[in-house]
Every structure is written in structure tokens, then in C-alpha cells.
């Protein structure tokens, strides 16, 4: 590690002001940033901790929309959404290990947009709205490739709003060492159609599988997916799985998610 300053604001306004200083960087739960600092892959002169901002904590539900503060830890999401959004609760409860779940935050995960993270699939499949200190961004417009989002410099994810679906399910093929998704598929059924989001597979990060959405919107049954497949072109490949393997897993996990949700 190296010397740097840590500022702990107690309001979003103070955090935004602190992030306006040169070489300042936001610190959520630190589950990605701290290892990055240890490896000297980043070297901000100031970290602005968001963990003490009360207005970014907690959850509420109103008119079929579940709102979660950006600073809310995964474990809190898992416990607090079990009744209102079981699929999201199950997803949050299966992130990493207990240490990660009690430190990592939903806002930090979405801001980082790791290509194998779970929350991006939930946000995209749910048609969520990412709320920042400056604006509201639809999930369809938020994710912009590997580790890239629509966030501007100094912008903070303060809240995430999830329209609660009729039924939903998340299926995750776990990479056992990291607990990230080798492939993860989130399926959510709404009155106006079905949304299917995939994480862990594409070189472009999280994406929607539109062909599966169309088939399932017409017939929400795993059998509706028979004959559908994705090309391995553009999929990630590493020592854990080839492009073709990941493409195949997407089909398998989507069918499992539909069967479990239905």
C-alpha cells in the first residue's frame, strides 16, 4: 500500500464536494478497490468513503417498486428483500462469502460493473433505474461495456429502483475460487413481457438476450427456448471455460431460471 487520505462525509452533498478534488476516488465497500490499491493498479491521493452516509442506506417499497440505497450491503439486501423480491434476495445472498456480503454494496457493484458481477444482471433484467446525485438512468442506458457505465466523473449511485416482477429467478454457475459468475442468467416476468439478462459471458459485459425474451413473452415455459442458442462469437474465454462453453451455459441456465420461476 501507499500513503493516501481518507475522508468520511456524512451526506451525499459532502461526498460530491470531496470527489471534486483532484485525484479523489469514491470508496464503497472496498471489495474491488482495496485489492486494486494493494496491487498498485490504482493510486488515488484521497479516498472518499461512502459508508457513513445514512441517506444511502436501507430499503423501501412503494407501488410495486423496491428502492435500495446505494450504500446498502449485500447481506442487508439479502435479508431485507426476501419477501418483496425473492430472486434478488437469493442473488444477493450468494455473492462472494460472508465477509464480502457484509462489506460490499449494491451501489459499488453497479458502479464498478465487473463483467462477471451479479447485480448488473438483476438491474438489467428488472428494468431498474439507477439513481445518482445528479440524475436517474435507466438500466438499459447505464451499462456500457467492461467496467464501464454511464456515470460521469464524481457521480455517485445513491439508490437503485427495481420494479418488482410477477415472477423471477437468477441462476448462477459459480466460479468456485472467486464466487463470481462464470455465467449468470436473471429472468424476470412482467405484465408487458419477459426480460432476460446475462452476466459473466460476453466480452461486452452484461447484456439482454432478446430472442429468449421474445419466446418467453409469448410462452413463459422452458420449452419455449428449445432450438434457441447464442453464437460463441464475442463470448469470453479463459481457463475456466471456452466461448462455446459459456454460450451453451446461457441456454442451460435460462431454461433452469424459467423452470424455477414458473
Residue, then its C-alpha position, 0 to 999 in steps of 0.5 A: x500500500x501507499x500513503x493516501x487520505x481518507x475522508x468520511x462525509x456524512x451526506x451525499x452533498x459532502x461526498x460530491x464536494x470531496x470527489x471534486x478534488x483532484x485525484x479523489x476516488x469514491x470508496x464503497x465497500x472496498x471489495x474491488x478497490x482495496x485489492x486494486x490499491x494493494x496491487x498498485x493498479x490504482x493510486x488515488x491521493x484521497x479516498x472518499x468513503x461512502x459508508x457513513x452516509x445514512x441517506x444511502x442506506x436501507x430499503x423501501x417499497x412503494x407501488x410495486x417498486x423496491x428502492x435500495x440505497x446505494x450504500x446498502x450491503x449485500x447481506x442487508x439486501x439479502x435479508x431485507x428483500x426476501x419477501x418483496x423480491x425473492x430472486x434478488x434476495x437469493x442473488x444477493x445472498x450468494x455473492x462472494x462469502x460472508x465477509x464480502x456480503x457484509x462489506x460490499x454494496x449494491x451501489x459499488x457493484x453497479x458502479x464498478x460493473x465487473x463483467x462477471x458481477x451479479x447485480x448488473x444482471x438483476x438491474x438489467x433484467x428488472x428494468x431498474x433505474x439507477x439513481x445518482x446525485x445528479x440524475x436517474x438512468x435507466x438500466x438499459x442506458x447505464x451499462x456500457x461495456x467492461x467496467x464501464x457505465x454511464x456515470x460521469x466523473x464524481x457521480x455517485x449511485x445513491x439508490x437503485x429502483x427495481x420494479x418488482x416482477x410477477x415472477x423471477x429467478x437468477x441462476x448462477x454457475x459459480x466460479x468456485x475460487x472467486x464466487x463470481x459468475x462464470x455465467x449468470x442468467x436473471x429472468x424476470x416476468x412482467x405484465x408487458x413481457x419477459x426480460x432476460x439478462x446475462x452476466x459473466x459471458x460476453x466480452x461486452x459485459x452484461x447484456x439482454x438476450x432478446x430472442x429468449x425474451x421474445x419466446x418467453x413473452x409469448x410462452x413463459x415455459x422452458x420449452x419455449x427456448x428449445x432450438x434457441x442458442x447464442x453464437x460463441x462469437x464475442x463470448x469470453x474465454x479463459x481457463x475456466x471455460x471456452x466461448x462455446x462453453x459459456x454460450x451453451x451455459x446461457x441456454x442451460x441456465x435460462x431454461x433452469x431460471x424459467x423452470x424455477x420461476x414458473 
